[in-house]
Amino acid sequence: MLQKSNPQNDNIQVFIRDRLFPRSEAKVSVFDSSVQGGDAVWEGLRVYPEGVVCLDKHLTRLHESAKTLAFVDIPSKEFIKDAIKQTLDANGMTDDTHIRLTLTRGEKITSGMDPRLNQNGSCLIVLAEWKILVYDNDHGIKVISTSQRRNSPQFLDSKIHHNNLLNNIIAKIQANVAGKDAGLMLDDRGFVAELNGSNVFMVKDGKVYTPFAHACLPGITRNSVMEMCNKEGIALVEADISLSQFYNGDGVFATGTMGELTPIVEIDGRSIPKNNTLQQRIIKRYEKEVRMLCEKL
C-alpha cells in the first residue's frame, strides 16, 4: 500500500501558527523543534459532512501530550477549532478529508536540545488534504511481525502522541522490504502491541480481544470500537496476546483514523479469515457509528 499524490492537494491552504499560507509557502523554520529533534505532538483527524470525528477527544489528547512534554503557550481548544475551520473553509473541504494536526514546541533561538531555547511559543500546523481511507478495506491487508519492538513506558511512553516516529518507521521499512502492507510490532516481552500505524483487534470464539495498551497508543478509533462493543453487548477482552494466538484468530482487524476498520488477512504468511460474522458485524456497525461521532465546528 503506497499512498498516491492527489492533484487536488497541489494548491491547498495550510494554517501555520496564526494564519493560512499557500502550500508552496507553507514552511517552518530550520530552528523549529520539529526539525531539530522531532519535538512535536500531533493528531490525525477525519472529516465527514457531519463534522470532524471525535474532535474533542483528539484535542484533549493533543493537550495532554503537549503538557507531558512541558510545552508552553499551548493554544486553547477554541483557537485550534477555529484554525481547523479556517483551513477547511479556505479549501472547500467537507468530506474525504484527512487533517494532520501538529503542535511543535516552536522555534529555537539557537540549535540545541534544551527546551529553554524555545522562547517564541509553540507552533500550530493544520494540514488538511483531500484523502480517502488509505487501505482497501474490502480486500484487507497483509502484515508481517517485525524485529523492531514497540516502545514501553520505561523508554518513551506510547501514550504521548509525539512526532518522534522512528520506532514505527523502522517497522514500516521492514514491512516494505517484505512486500507487506504494515509491520506488526511486539512489545518488549514479545506480546503483540500494534501495527506501525494502527491498533489491532482479534475475534476468537465469539469474543473480541485487543492488546493491553502497555506499549501501544490507546487510539481513539480503538476506544470507539471498544465502546461500541460494550454498547452492542459484544464480549470484549483486553489481554496480553501472543503472535500464535493472532495467527489462529477467527478474524483480525486494524483500527485507526487513516484507515478506520481494516481486515488483516495475513500475518507472517498465515492466512486469516476475512469474513467472520462477528468481525463483519463490527465493521459494518462502525461504518454507521462513525458519522454519529462527528462534531461540527
TAFENHU-V186432 format. One record per backbone hydrogen bond with DSSP energy under -0.5 kcal/mol. NH is the residue of the N-H (numbers start at 1). CO is the residue of the C=O. E is the energy in kcal/mol with one decimal. If there is no record, write none. Layout:
# TAFENHU-V186432
nh=NH co=CO e=E
nh=NH co=CO e=E
This chain:
# TAFENHU-V186432
nh=7 co=5 e=-0.6
nh=9 co=6 e=-2.6
nh=10 co=7 e=-1.8
nh=12 co=9 e=-1.0
nh=14 co=21 e=-3.2
nh=15 co=126 e=-1.9
nh=16 co=14 e=-0.5
nh=16 co=19 e=-2.8
nh=17 co=124 e=-3.5
nh=18 co=16 e=-2.4
nh=19 co=16 e=-1.4
nh=21 co=14 e=-2.3
nh=23 co=12 e=-1.8
nh=25 co=22 e=-2.0
nh=26 co=22 e=-0.7
nh=26 co=23 e=-1.2
nh=27 co=25 e=-1.1
nh=32 co=29 e=-1.8
nh=33 co=106 e=-2.3
nh=35 co=32 e=-0.9
nh=36 co=32 e=-2.3
nh=37 co=33 e=-2.5
nh=38 co=34 e=-0.9
nh=39 co=33 e=-2.0
nh=40 co=38 e=-1.6
nh=41 co=103 e=-2.6
nh=42 co=161 e=-2.1
nh=43 co=101 e=-2.4
nh=45 co=43 e=-0.5
nh=45 co=99 e=-2.6
nh=47 co=97 e=-2.5
nh=48 co=51 e=-3.0
nh=51 co=48 e=-2.0
nh=52 co=295 e=-2.5
nh=53 co=46 e=-2.4
nh=54 co=293 e=-2.5
nh=55 co=52 e=-1.2
nh=58 co=54 e=-2.1
nh=59 co=55 e=-2.4
nh=60 co=56 e=-2.4
nh=61 co=57 e=-2.2
nh=62 co=58 e=-2.3
nh=63 co=59 e=-2.5
nh=64 co=60 e=-2.6
nh=65 co=61 e=-2.5
nh=66 co=62 e=-2.4
nh=67 co=63 e=-2.5
nh=68 co=64 e=-2.3
nh=69 co=65 e=-1.7
nh=70 co=67 e=-1.8
nh=71 co=66 e=-2.7
nh=80 co=76 e=-2.2
nh=81 co=77 e=-2.9
nh=82 co=78 e=-2.1
nh=83 co=79 e=-2.2
nh=84 co=80 e=-2.5
nh=85 co=81 e=-2.5
nh=86 co=82 e=-2.7
nh=87 co=83 e=-2.0
nh=88 co=84 e=-2.7
nh=89 co=85 e=-2.8
nh=90 co=86 e=-2.4
nh=91 co=87 e=-1.5
nh=92 co=88 e=-0.7
nh=92 co=89 e=-0.8
nh=93 co=88 e=-2.4
nh=97 co=47 e=-1.0
nh=98 co=129 e=-2.4
nh=99 co=45 e=-3.0
nh=100 co=127 e=-3.2
nh=101 co=43 e=-2.9
nh=101 co=99 e=-0.8
nh=102 co=100 e=-0.6
nh=102 co=125 e=-2.7
nh=103 co=41 e=-3.1
nh=104 co=123 e=-2.6
nh=105 co=39 e=-1.8
nh=108 co=31 e=-2.0
nh=109 co=117 e=-2.0
nh=117 co=114 e=-2.3
nh=118 co=115 e=-1.8
nh=119 co=107 e=-0.7
nh=119 co=117 e=-1.0
nh=120 co=107 e=-0.7
nh=122 co=72 e=-0.7
nh=123 co=104 e=-1.8
nh=125 co=102 e=-3.1
nh=126 co=15 e=-2.6
nh=127 co=100 e=-2.1
nh=127 co=125 e=-0.6
nh=128 co=126 e=-0.7
nh=129 co=98 e=-2.8
nh=131 co=96 e=-2.4
nh=131 co=129 e=-0.7
nh=134 co=258 e=-2.2
nh=137 co=135 e=-1.3
nh=140 co=136 e=-2.5
nh=141 co=263 e=-2.2
nh=143 co=266 e=-2.8
nh=144 co=182 e=-1.7
nh=146 co=184 e=-2.1
nh=149 co=147 e=-0.7
nh=150 co=186 e=-3.1
nh=155 co=152 e=-2.2
nh=156 co=152 e=-1.7
nh=160 co=157 e=-1.7
nh=161 co=159 e=-0.7
nh=162 co=160 e=-1.9
nh=163 co=38 e=-0.5
nh=163 co=40 e=-2.4
nh=165 co=163 e=-1.8
nh=169 co=165 e=-2.6
nh=170 co=166 e=-2.6
nh=171 co=167 e=-1.2
nh=172 co=168 e=-2.2
nh=173 co=169 e=-2.4
nh=174 co=170 e=-2.0
nh=175 co=171 e=-1.9
nh=176 co=172 e=-2.6
nh=177 co=173 e=-2.6
nh=178 co=174 e=-1.5
nh=179 co=176 e=-1.3
nh=180 co=175 e=-2.8
nh=181 co=142 e=-2.7
nh=182 co=142 e=-0.9
nh=184 co=144 e=-2.8
nh=185 co=183 e=-0.7
nh=185 co=194 e=-3.1
nh=187 co=191 e=-3.2
nh=190 co=187 e=-1.5
nh=192 co=241 e=-2.9
nh=193 co=185 e=-2.8
nh=194 co=185 e=-1.3
nh=195 co=198 e=-2.5
nh=196 co=183 e=-1.5
nh=199 co=255 e=-2.1
nh=201 co=253 e=-2.7
nh=202 co=209 e=-2.9
nh=203 co=251 e=-3.4
nh=204 co=207 e=-2.6
nh=207 co=204 e=-1.7
nh=208 co=235 e=-2.8
nh=209 co=202 e=-3.6
nh=210 co=237 e=-2.0
nh=211 co=200 e=-0.6
nh=212 co=239 e=-1.1
nh=214 co=212 e=-0.6
nh=215 co=212 e=-0.6
nh=219 co=217 e=-2.2
nh=223 co=219 e=-2.3
nh=224 co=220 e=-2.1
nh=225 co=221 e=-2.4
nh=226 co=222 e=-2.2
nh=227 co=223 e=-2.6
nh=228 co=224 e=-2.3
nh=229 co=225 e=-2.5
nh=230 co=226 e=-2.1
nh=231 co=227 e=-2.2
nh=232 co=228 e=-2.2
nh=233 co=229 e=-0.6
nh=233 co=230 e=-0.8
nh=234 co=229 e=-2.9
nh=235 co=233 e=-0.5
nh=237 co=208 e=-2.8
nh=239 co=210 e=-1.8
nh=241 co=239 e=-0.7
nh=246 co=242 e=-1.8
nh=247 co=243 e=-2.8
nh=248 co=244 e=-1.3
nh=249 co=246 e=-1.7
nh=250 co=203 e=-2.4
nh=251 co=203 e=-1.2
nh=253 co=201 e=-2.0
nh=254 co=262 e=-3.0
nh=255 co=199 e=-2.1
nh=256 co=260 e=-1.0
nh=260 co=256 e=-3.0
nh=262 co=254 e=-2.3
nh=262 co=260 e=-0.6
nh=264 co=252 e=-3.1
nh=265 co=141 e=-2.5
nh=265 co=263 e=-0.6
nh=266 co=141 e=-1.0
nh=267 co=270 e=-2.2
nh=268 co=143 e=-1.8
nh=270 co=267 e=-2.4
nh=271 co=269 e=-0.5
nh=272 co=265 e=-2.6
nh=280 co=276 e=-2.7
nh=281 co=277 e=-2.1
nh=282 co=278 e=-2.1
nh=283 co=279 e=-2.5
nh=284 co=280 e=-2.6
nh=285 co=281 e=-2.2
nh=286 co=282 e=-2.4
nh=287 co=283 e=-1.8
nh=288 co=284 e=-0.9
nh=288 co=285 e=-0.6
nh=289 co=285 e=-2.6
nh=290 co=286 e=-2.9
nh=291 co=288 e=-0.6
nh=292 co=288 e=-0.6
nh=292 co=289 e=-1.4
nh=293 co=289 e=-0.8
nh=293 co=290 e=-0.8
nh=294 co=291 e=-0.7
nh=295 co=52 e=-1.9
